Amino acid sequence: MSTSGAAVAISSVALAEAIAAKTEACKATVKTYKPETATVAEMRGYAECVQRLHPNDLPAGDVIVIKVAIVLVLLGAVVGAWKAYKERGYFGWFDVAMGFVMGATAVAAILFVGVLVLAGVGFLFT
């Protein structure tokens, strides 16, 4: 093994040990954390430890897209129920329920097809 290869291996081992030590320290911090008496620095340290131990796998942009999709599906459901109510009135409760389901399904299908088209176009041009 060359000298630079040995140095890389040694630094990798040292980095892995440092990460393991920080993780163990975070586990201890989370167990002993008292929010009632914590200072701002301790709160920040606790937040960093929680993020280290339980990372959020989804980026913030993806979370926003998922929330927007859920809101659109619920909006479609409400619009579908409202349209069925306007056509049949309150006594057509089954039609209102079906309008709710169909509105949600229609919006979900449109979103699904849109995502597939965008993914396909992205795949073709990569």
N, C-alpha and C positions, 0 to 999 in steps of 0.2 A: 504494500500500500504506500502511496506517495505521501509526502509530508503534508501537502494540502488536504489530501483525502483523510488523513488521520486527524487533522485539525478540525475538519468539518464534522467528522464522527464524534469527536470529543465535545465540540460545541453543541451538537444535536443532543447528546446525552445530558449535558449540563442544562440545556433549555427544557428538556423533558422533565428533569428533576425539579427545576424551578417552577414549572407549571404545576406539577404534582404537589409541591410544597404550598403553592398559593391556593390550590384547590382545597387542601386540608385545612389551611388557615381560614379559608372562607367557610368551610363547614363548621368550624369552631365559632366563628363570628356569628353565623346565623343561629346557632344553638343558644348563644349567650346574649343575644341582642335584646335590649330592653327599650322599647320605643318611648316609654314614658320619660326616661331620663337621658335619652340620646341627644348628643349635640348634632349640629348640621353636618360636620365632618363624619361623624359616626353613621349618620343616616345615609350619606353618600357612599361610604364604604360598604354599608349593608346592601344598598341598591346594586353596587358593582358586584358584590358577592352573589346576590340572587341572580343577576344576569349571567355570571360565570357558571353557576351551578345549574341554572335552568334557562338556557339561551332561547331566545325567540327565533324560531327558524324562518319565519316569514318576514320579509322586509316590510317597512311601513307602507310602501306603495301598493304592495299586494293586498295588505289588509284593507286599505281604502277601497280598492277595486272590489273586493269581496263584499264589503259593507254596501257599496253602491248597488251591486247586483242584488243583494237581499232587499234593499229598499225598493228597487224597480220591480222585483217580483211581487212584493207586498202591495205596491201601488197598482200593479196590473190586476191583482186579485180584488182589490177594493173597487177599481173601475169596472171590472167584470160583474161583480155583485151589484153595483149601482145600476148598471145598464139592465141587468135582469130584473131588478126591483122596479125600474121605471117601466119596463114592458109588462110585467105580470102583477106588480103590487106586492104588498106584504104577504098575502095569502098564498102566493107562489113561492113559499120558503124553500122548497126543493130546487126550484129554478134559480133562486138567489144563491143557494149553496153551490149549485153547479156553475153559475156564473163566476163565483169566487174561484173555484177550482180551475175553470177554463181560462180565466184571466191570468192566474198565476202560471199555468202551464204554457200559455201562449208566450208570455214574456220570457219565461225560462228557456223555451225552445229557441226563441229569437236570439237570446244572449248566447246560448250554446252554439248555435250555427255561426254566429258572428265570431266567437272565439275560435271555432274550428277553421273558419275562412282565414282569419288573421294568422293562426298558427301555420296553416298550409302555405300562405304567401310568404311568411317568414322562413319556412323550411325551404321553399323554392329558391329564395334569394340569398341563402347562406352558403 
